[in-house]
Amino acid sequence: MAADAADPATAPARPTVPAALARPHFIGIGGAGMSGIAKILSQRGARVEGSDARESLSVTALRGLGAKVHIGHDAANLAADATSVVVSSAIRPDNPELAAAAERGVPVVHRSDALAALMEACRPLAVAGTHGKTTTTSMLAVALGSLGLDPSYAIGGDLDEPGSNAHNGRGEIFVAEADESDRSFHKYAPEVAVVLNVELDHHANYASMEEIYESFEIFARRIRPGGTLIVSADQEGARELTRRVRERGEVKVRTYGEAADADVRVLDITPHGLTSETTVLLDGAELTFAVFVPGRHYANNAVAALVAGTEMGLPADELAKALGTYTGVRRRLQLMGEANGVQVIDSYAHHPTEMTADLEAIRGGAGDGRVLVLFQPHLFSRTQELATEMGEALALADASVVLDIYPAREDPVPGVTSELIIDAARAAGADVRHGESRAAGSELVAGMAGPGDLVLTMGAGDVTDLGPQILAGLAH
């Protein structure tokens, strides 16, 4: 396939705004996925309004684009001429704005349907998987941008500043993070799709691995005719998905990884502190390129991005160099600062596999210093199912402090607390303590750290806000 990307200097901006999204109202507009769609709609000329529970940097960025954002949820927030109400799966049925929409007959649009509509006239490249979606999508967005292709993109995290999670580009390609958590990725029809890994997560929505496989198979069948599925050859669940998809014979599959039978084989990953050099065998030729984020998992994410880009028709050597311009995304092993010789790094890891990968990556770049973790479990359902594995992952740190569970959209589950993780960590030989509050946890981990140590704030909740507090504690 030829890339045929439009010249950003001459190509018109994508004008397509479906009538239902001309004057949308977003409930929870500041969320990672919702704010990106709202941003693209604003850039395409829609009159965007919405509400969120609190002020945030994302909300501020949207207001800078002309969006009207209310703080707090109230039926009165819904404008009389709203053409739709956009929601995510996190919005509860009793939300007053959602109830007002039902009373007035205003159409309710799921955010996945809104994103699918925005991608329809483009060449979509969708990145899925239990872990690594945000990083790989970000790598592609940055690399394609550095090649002058000006892609549109929607990512579950900010690249370098608040509001940088989405962009309405002038090029043909639209790179999107495809979320499997609520099966919303079934709405997309990508030209090229990436599946990084397939594991059981989101236990409130999936009861078994078989349900997970079925969901990813549906996603694969949504690929446009002539398109390609890119899948890891290293991860057990991804290999099983490859077997199932190839058995059906409905879509081209290309695998990548360190496995000997990978179509694009990773020959070597050489770490250099918090960066690495990666060599792959691609179409019979060796190609070496730099990855400026730490850890084997990030190097493999870069290889997935490389293969996906070549399947979109981009030259491998140019794309490999462009991937070297990616230096990370907010909350993915992001350096928050340093005080008294201690670096504080923020990690979004909240599943045991992600926790293990990030801790191994940091361990590789820590030298003689200790690795200390302030961990905030995310969701009662995930903790109930994976507490033991989370505790075992924390055993990779020299010491940890575990906060109470961040509930997000869930109600408490009797008997499910962070003590389950603490007990499992201690059983695995870990030095772990309970942070009885966010402030107490910050003080504990700051008090444990000394020059040369690395402190990780880890979790998908608001533990990220504690980095500055830890740095302040270290400075005194």
BELRAQUI-V666561 format. One record per residue. N is the residue number from 1. RES is the residue in three letters. NEAR is the number of other ideal C-beta (glycine too) atoms within 12 Angstrom. Layout:
# BELRAQUI-V666561
n & res & near
N & RES & NEAR
N & RES & NEAR
This chain:
# BELRAQUI-V666561
n & res & near
1 & MET & 23
2 & ALA & 11
3 & ALA & 27
4 & ASP & 16
5 & ALA & 31
6 & ALA & 24
7 & ASP & 16
8 & PRO & 24
9 & ALA & 12
10 & THR & 11
11 & ALA & 22
12 & PRO & 18
13 & ALA & 22
14 & ARG & 31
15 & PRO & 17
16 & THR & 24
17 & VAL & 29
18 & PRO & 27
19 & ALA & 14
20 & ALA & 24
21 & LEU & 36
22 & ALA & 27
23 & ARG & 30
24 & PRO & 44
25 & HIS & 50
26 & PHE & 53
27 & ILE & 46
28 & GLY & 40
29 & ILE & 49
30 & GLY & 36
31 & GLY & 35
32 & ALA & 39
33 & GLY & 42
34 & MET & 45
35 & SER & 43
36 & GLY & 50
37 & ILE & 53
38 & ALA & 49
39 & LYS & 42
40 & ILE & 45
41 & LEU & 46
42 & SER & 36
43 & GLN & 32
44 & ARG & 33
45 & GLY & 19
46 & ALA & 37
47 & ARG & 25
48 & VAL & 39
49 & GLU & 35
50 & GLY & 47
51 & SER & 41
52 & ASP & 37
53 & ALA & 26
54 & ARG & 20
55 & GLU & 19
56 & SER & 26
57 & LEU & 23
58 & SER & 38
59 & VAL & 33
60 & THR & 21
61 & ALA & 28
62 & LEU & 38
63 & ARG & 28
64 & GLY & 18
65 & LEU & 31
66 & GLY & 19
67 & ALA & 35
68 & LYS & 27
69 & VAL & 35
70 & HIS & 30
71 & ILE & 20
72 & GLY & 20
73 & HIS & 30
74 & ASP & 18
75 & ALA & 26
76 & ALA & 14
77 & ASN & 30
78 & LEU & 36
79 & ALA & 27
80 & ALA & 14
81 & ASP & 14
82 & ALA & 34
83 & THR & 30
84 & SER & 39
85 & VAL & 44
86 & VAL & 47
87 & VAL & 40
88 & SER & 39
89 & SER & 26
90 & ALA & 30
91 & ILE & 34
92 & ARG & 20
93 & PRO & 16
94 & ASP & 13
95 & ASN & 30
96 & PRO & 23
97 & GLU & 38
98 & LEU & 34
99 & ALA & 23
100 & ALA & 26
101 & ALA & 30
102 & ALA & 19
103 & GLU & 14
104 & ARG & 21
105 & GLY & 13
106 & VAL & 28
107 & PRO & 25
108 & VAL & 32
109 & VAL & 36
110 & HIS & 32
111 & ARG & 47
112 & SER & 35
113 & ASP & 28
114 & ALA & 45
115 & LEU & 44
116 & ALA & 30
117 & ALA & 35
118 & LEU & 43
119 & MET & 41
120 & GLU & 25
121 & ALA & 23
122 & CYS & 39
123 & ARG & 38
124 & PRO & 40
125 & LEU & 53
126 & ALA & 51
127 & VAL & 48
128 & ALA & 49
129 & GLY & 45
130 & THR & 39
131 & HIS & 40
132 & GLY & 46
133 & LYS & 42
134 & THR & 43
135 & THR & 49
136 & THR & 52
137 & THR & 50
138 & SER & 47
139 & MET & 52
140 & LEU & 51
141 & ALA & 47
142 & VAL & 35
143 & ALA & 44
144 & LEU & 41
145 & GLY & 31
146 & SER & 24
147 & LEU & 31
148 & GLY & 22
149 & LEU & 40
150 & ASP & 30
151 & PRO & 45
152 & SER & 45
153 & TYR & 47
154 & ALA & 51
155 & ILE & 44
156 & GLY & 45
157 & GLY & 41
158 & ASP & 35
159 & LEU & 35
160 & ASP & 22
161 & GLU & 16
162 & PRO & 27
163 & GLY & 33
164 & SER & 26
165 & ASN & 39
166 & ALA & 45
167 & HIS & 39
168 & ASN & 34
169 & GLY & 35
170 & ARG & 27
171 & GLY & 35
172 & GLU & 32
173 & ILE & 45
174 & PHE & 47
175 & VAL & 51
176 & ALA & 52
177 & GLU & 46
178 & ALA & 49
179 & ASP & 40
180 & GLU & 44
181 & SER & 38
182 & ASP & 25
183 & ARG & 26
184 & SER & 35
185 & PHE & 41
186 & HIS & 29
187 & LYS & 29
188 & TYR & 42
189 & ALA & 33
190 & PRO & 44
191 & GLU & 37
192 & VAL & 45
193 & ALA & 49
194 & VAL & 53
195 & VAL & 52
196 & LEU & 49
197 & ASN & 39
198 & VAL & 39
199 & GLU & 34
200 & LEU & 30
201 & ASP & 35
202 & HIS & 30
203 & HIS & 26
204 & ALA & 22
205 & ASN & 24
206 & TYR & 26
207 & ALA & 15
208 & SER & 13
209 & MET & 20
210 & GLU & 17
211 & GLU & 20
212 & ILE & 33
213 & TYR & 28
214 & GLU & 23
215 & SER & 37
216 & PHE & 42
217 & GLU & 35
218 & ILE & 28
219 & PHE & 37
220 & ALA & 44
221 & ARG & 26
222 & ARG & 33
223 & ILE & 38
224 & ARG & 28
225 & PRO & 14
226 & GLY & 16
227 & GLY & 31
228 & THR & 34
229 & LEU & 45
230 & ILE & 48
231 & VAL & 48
232 & SER & 44
233 & ALA & 34
234 & ASP & 31
235 & GLN & 31
236 & GLU & 22
237 & GLY & 32
238 & ALA & 39
239 & ARG & 26
240 & GLU & 26
241 & LEU & 44
242 & THR & 37
243 & ARG & 22
244 & ARG & 30
245 & VAL & 34
246 & ARG & 21
247 & GLU & 14
248 & ARG & 18
249 & GLY & 12
250 & GLU & 20
251 & VAL & 33
252 & LYS & 26
253 & VAL & 36
254 & ARG & 34
255 & THR & 36
256 & TYR & 45
257 & GLY & 38
258 & GLU & 26
259 & ALA & 22
260 & ALA & 13
261 & ASP & 15
262 & ALA & 30
263 & ASP & 30
264 & VAL & 42
265 & ARG & 30
266 & VAL & 39
267 & LEU & 24
268 & ASP & 20
269 & ILE & 32
270 & THR & 19
271 & PRO & 27
272 & HIS & 18
273 & GLY & 18
274 & LEU & 28
275 & THR & 27
276 & SER & 33
277 & GLU & 23
278 & THR & 42
279 & THR & 26
280 & VAL & 38
281 & LEU & 25
282 & LEU & 30
283 & ASP & 18
284 & GLY & 11
285 & ALA & 17
286 & GLU & 19
287 & LEU & 31
288 & THR & 28
289 & PHE & 35
290 & ALA & 26
291 & VAL & 44
292 & PHE & 28
293 & VAL & 44
294 & PRO & 37
295 & GLY & 38
296 & ARG & 29
297 & HIS & 43
298 & TYR & 44
299 & ALA & 46
300 & ASN & 44
301 & ASN & 50
302 & ALA & 51
303 & VAL & 50
304 & ALA & 52
305 & ALA & 49
306 & LEU & 46
307 & VAL & 48
308 & ALA & 48
309 & GLY & 48
310 & THR & 35
311 & GLU & 41
312 & MET & 43
313 & GLY & 27
314 & LEU & 37
315 & PRO & 22
316 & ALA & 31
317 & ASP & 22
318 & GLU & 24
319 & LEU & 37
320 & ALA & 36
321 & LYS & 23
322 & ALA & 30
323 & LEU & 46
324 & GLY & 29
325 & THR & 29
326 & TYR & 37
327 & THR & 27
328 & GLY & 34
329 & VAL & 38
330 & ARG & 32
331 & ARG & 39
332 & ARG & 44
333 & LEU & 44
334 & GLN & 35
335 & LEU & 27
336 & MET & 30
337 & GLY & 22
338 & GLU & 22
339 & ALA & 24
340 & ASN & 21
341 & GLY & 19
342 & VAL & 34
343 & GLN & 35
344 & VAL & 41
345 & ILE & 42
346 & ASP & 40
347 & SER & 48
348 & TYR & 39
349 & ALA & 46
350 & HIS & 38
351 & HIS & 36
352 & PRO & 37
353 & THR & 30
354 & GLU & 43
355 & MET & 43
356 & THR & 33
357 & ALA & 37
358 & ASP & 46
359 & LEU & 39
360 & GLU & 26
361 & ALA & 39
362 & ILE & 43
363 & ARG & 29
364 & GLY & 28
365 & GLY & 28
366 & ALA & 28
367 & GLY & 17
368 & ASP & 14
369 & GLY & 23
370 & ARG & 29
371 & VAL & 42
372 & LEU & 43
373 & VAL & 52
374 & LEU & 51
375 & PHE & 54
376 & GLN & 45
377 & PRO & 49
378 & HIS & 38
379 & LEU & 35
380 & PHE & 28
381 & SER & 28
382 & ARG & 42
383 & THR & 42
384 & GLN & 25
385 & GLU & 27
386 & LEU & 34
387 & ALA & 35
388 & THR & 22
389 & GLU & 30
390 & MET & 45
391 & GLY & 34
392 & GLU & 27
393 & ALA & 37
394 & LEU & 45
395 & ALA & 31
396 & LEU & 37
397 & ALA & 44
398 & ASP & 30
399 & ALA & 31
400 & SER & 46
401 & VAL & 45
402 & VAL & 45
403 & LEU & 39
404 & ASP & 31
405 & ILE & 38
406 & TYR & 29
407 & PRO & 24
408 & ALA & 30
409 & ARG & 28
410 & GLU & 25
411 & ASP & 14
412 & PRO & 18
413 & VAL & 21
414 & PRO & 8
415 & GLY & 12
416 & VAL & 25
417 & THR & 23
418 & SER & 41
419 & GLU & 24
420 & LEU & 30
421 & ILE & 47
422 & ILE & 33
423 & ASP & 21
424 & ALA & 28
425 & ALA & 36
426 & ARG & 23
427 & ALA & 17
428 & ALA & 25
429 & GLY & 17
430 & ALA & 30
431 & ASP & 24
432 & VAL & 39
433 & ARG & 30
434 & HIS & 27
435 & GLY & 37
436 & GLU & 19
437 & SER & 16
438 & ARG & 28
439 & ALA & 20
440 & ALA & 22
441 & GLY & 38
442 & SER & 33
443 & GLU & 24
444 & LEU & 32
445 & VAL & 46
446 & ALA & 33
447 & GLY & 23
448 & MET & 30
449 & ALA & 37
450 & GLY & 22
451 & PRO & 16
452 & GLY & 19
453 & ASP & 33
454 & LEU & 45
455 & VAL & 50
456 & LEU & 51
457 & THR & 46
458 & MET & 52
459 & GLY & 45
460 & ALA & 36
461 & GLY & 32
462 & ASP & 26
463 & VAL & 40
464 & THR & 36
465 & ASP & 25
466 & LEU & 38
467 & GLY & 36
468 & PRO & 19
469 & GLN & 32
470 & ILE & 44
471 & LEU & 27
472 & ALA & 20
473 & GLY & 28
474 & LEU & 31
475 & ALA & 17
476 & HIS & 12
